[in-house]
């Protein structure tokens, strides 16, 4: 069996919750990405962040011990600029609401950034900037009401900071939606353009989207019709996974990025391409509850009631396939080993409620 790094030629990696958490690198990430490169897969860091250029993102990653060059980073302003350039000829004026990096991204594709509606822009592009206020939104509003094209870098309603969640670009976009009744084209996740641009950037033939959020990373992969890996190191939980909408369902599961390079630490969710293996775990339905049962005796290395990560992932994959097929998410265990597997996956509270 091959590792994911041997099966795919590029990983389109989310950052916060996947590579780092709260400004600190997630354990095992740096060595896993080094091994992934040795096994033939390039890492591309794909972020909705609209305020930091690739040089800053790469420098921050390098400071964490994660190998990264500016060419390994793709931001939503770059994808937004590509969207504009695909529709408008070089030299077209674009009203920019956002940070200097967004201005530079527009310039880099041959368009002309402006800041006033009186400059008669053919398009408006909007990304996050702490400097955005009423005056900037007013200029954009006037331009949009005259028929300007509108691209938003992302529609993230909140922005995580060390002070908590603050208004994100989506909150500012919502203000213009309310004022104009219009809707922007969107570059960032979960929309497709950012993923498509990343694939074009590296010329990937077999990309794999990797992230911790079902509603952005995995939804973006589904929209782009690309396979994906959900890592349980950030926002989305195993309980979220069981209840995932069809537009937010990953192909593979792992607890962290070691799943990219260790075949025992990633598992494919059973489906048409990967039938369920009942030799390790079985899942049955009792009324409105999924019941997980172990079909194997505990391995010799299983002590103190714990199960290896590989076994826990297999259990979660089997449960996930059953949950999606039956449209159920309540779970309970049929035996102590199954209970241990659910606990390792963070589903102990779900067990307790049943």
N, C-alpha and C positions, 0 to 999 in steps of 0.2 A: 504494500500500500504506500502511496506517495504522500508527502506532506503537502499542505496547501501552497507553500512556497515553491514546491516542485511542479505543482499543477497549474499555477497562475503566474503570469509574467509581470504583473503590477498589482500592488495593493494601494487602493485609494483610501487613505487613513484619515479618520476624524482625529481631532486633537484632544479637547477637554473631555475626560472620562474614558478615553481610549489610550492615549499616550501619556497624558499627565492628568492630575486631579488636584484642584486647588493650588496650582502653580508648582506642584511637586511631581516628579516622574513616577509613574506607576511601576511597581516592582516587576522585574523581568523584561521590561519593554526594550531597553537599549540592547542587551545581548540578543534578544529574539530578532530584532531588525537586522543586526549584523549577520546572523546566521541566515536570515531570509535572503539577504543579498547574495551570500555565498551559494545558496540553493537556486538562485536564478530569478528572484522576484525583486523588482525595484519598488521602493516605498515613495509614495507621493502624498504629501500632507495636504488635505483638502479641507478648507475652513470657510465658514460663513463670515468670519471676521472681516469687516470692511474698513477698518481703520489702520491696520498694521501691514506694511509692505512685506514681501517675502524675505527680504534681508533681515528684518527684525524678528520675524517668526523663526527663521533658520538659526539666528544667533541665540534666541531664547532656548530653542531645542538643544543646540550644541552645549549651552551652559548647563543643561540638565544631563548631559552625557549621551544624548541621542544624536547620532550622526545625521546632519542635514545641511544641504546647500540651498541657496536661494532658488535654484532651478527645480528643487524637490518640493516646493511649496506653491500651491495654487489657492488664491483667495477669491471671494465672490466679486470684488470689483473687476478682476481680470475677466471673469466669465461675463459680467454685465457689459464690459466694454466690447467683448467679442460679439455679444448679441446685438449691440448697437451698430458695430461695423458691418455685420452681416446684412443689415437692413438699410444703412445710410452710407452714402459715398464719402470718401476722404474729404476733409475740409468742412464737413457739416458741423454746425454749432450745437453743442449739447449743454444744457443748463445743469450744473452739478450741485447737488445738495449732499455734502459729505466731507470727509477728511481729505487731506492733501494726497493720500495714496489713490483715492478715487479719481482725483483730478489727473494724476500722472497716468493712471490706467487708461483714461479716455484719450490722453495725448498720445500714448504709446501705440494706439491703433489708428492714428491719423485723423482723429476728430478734434474739434476745437472746443475746449471747455469755456463756458461763460457763466455768469452768476446773476444776470438780470434778464427779466422777461423782455425788456426793451431791445435786447440784442437779437430778438426774433429766433430763438433756438428751435430746431426741428424736433428735439427730444429733451427729456428730463431723465437724469439718472440719480438715484437716491440711495445713499448708504449711511451707516451710522457715523456720527461725529458728535462729541459733547458740546460743540459750538453751535449745533443746529437750534434755531429759535424761530419765532414767528416771522421775522423778516425773510429768512431763507424759504420758509414754507409758503409765504405769500407770493414770492416771485415764482416758485414752482406752480402754485395754484393758477396764477395768471397764464403761464405758458401752457399748462394742461388744458385750460378752458379754451385756448385758441387752437387746440388740436394736436399739440406736441405728443410724440411717442413717449411712453413712460416705462422705464425699467427700474426695478428695485433690486438692490444687491441681495437682500434677503428680507423676510417678513418675520424674523424672530421678535416676538413681542417683548421679551425680557433679555437683559444682558447680565451674566453672572459677574460679580465683582467681590472684592474682599469686604464690602459693606452689605452684601446681599444682592438680590435681584433688583436691577434698575431698569428703566424704560429702554428698550432696544429699538432697532430700526423699524421693526414692525409697528411699534406704537406711533412713530412719526408718520409712517406710511398710512396708518389708519386715520390719522388726522386729515390727510389729503383725500383719502377715499371718502370720508364724511363730507368734506368741503366741495368735492367735485362730482361725486357719484361714479367716478371712474375706478378701474382696477388696473394695476401695473402688470407688466410681464415680469416674472421673477427669475433671477439668476441662481440664487443659492438653494441649498437643500431645504425642503424636500423636492423642490422643482428639479427638472432634469438637466438644464444647461450646465451647471457646475460640474456634474459628473461627465457629461459629454466632452466638455472642454478639457478635463483632466485626462481622459482617454486620448484625445487628440494631442495633448501636450507631450505625452511620452510614447505615442504610437503603439499603445498596448493592444494586443490581440486577444488576451485572456485576462481581463482585469477582475479583481475581487474588491468589492466595497467593504470596508471594515469600520464598525462604529459601535457606540454604546447606546444610541437612542433609536428606538423604533420609529418615532414620528418624524425624524429628520434624516438620519443616516440610512436606515433600512428603507424608509419610504422613498428616499432619493434613488436608491439602488433599484427598487421595483419600478419606479417611473422611468429609469434609464434602461430597464430590461437587462440588468446585470446581476450576477450572483452576489451574495453578501454573507458576511460573518458578523453575528452579534456577539460582542464581548460583554460579560456581566461585571464590568469593572467600574461602571459609571451610573447613568441615570436609570435606564430600563431594567426591570427586575424579571425574575422567572415568572412571577404572577402576571406581570404585564405581557410577557411572551405568550402565555396560555390564552390570554384574551385578545391577542393581536388581530386587528382587522386584516383582511386579505391584502390590502395595499401596504402593510407594514410587516410582512413576514419574511424572515431571513432564511437563507439556505443552510447555513452552518451555525453552530454554537461553540463558544469557548468561554472559560472563566477569564482569561486574559490573553495577551498577544503571544504567549508561548504556543497557543493553538495554531499559529501560522507555521511553526517549524517542528512541532512534535505531534505526530499523527495520533498519539493517545490522548492529546489534550484538545482536540477538536472533533466534533461529530456532526454528520449531516442529518438534518431532520428528515425522518422517513416521509416518502411521498411517491409520486409516480416513478421518479428516477432512483429512489432508494427505498425499497420495501422495508417494512418494519421487521426487526430481528427479535423474535419472541424467545430466543434461547437464553437471554440474559434477564430481561424484564418483560412482564406482561401487563397490559392495561385493560381493565374491564370497566363497564359502566353499570352502576347500581343507582337506579332512579336518575338523579341529576348530579351524581358524583363520579369522578374518575378514581378508580382504585388501582394503585400501583402495587405489584407483587414481584418479589424476586424469584427467579426460576433457577438461580445458581446458589450453591453453598458459599458462604463467606470465604474469600481467598485467605491464604495463610498470613498475608501482610495486614489484614484487616484486624485492628485491635481497638479495644475500648469502644466498640460499637460504631466506629467510623468506616466509611467506604472510600476507596480511592477516587480522585477527581474524575478519572476516566469512566468509572462505573456510574458516578453521579450524573455526568453529562449524558451518558446513554439513557439513564432513567428519565432525565428531563426531555431528551429528544423524543422518546417514546410517548411520554405524557403530552408533549406539545402536538405531535401528530394526531393523537386521539382527541385532544381538546379542540383542534381545528376541525376535525371531521364531525364531531358530535356537537360543536358549538357549546361546550361546557368548560368551566375553569375551576370548579370546586374539586379538591383532591383529598384523598386520605390513603394511608398505607395499609397493606394487608399483613405485614410482618415487620419485625424490628429492622431488618436490613433495608427494606423500602423506606421506613421512617427515617433512617440515617441518611439515605440518599436525598430525600426531600429536604431534610434539615440542611444538608450541605448546599443545596440549591436555593436556600432562603425561603423555603415554603413551609417552615414549621408553623407559622401563624395560621396559614390556611388549614393545616391539619387540625390545629387547636379549635378552630371555629366550627368544625363539623361534628 
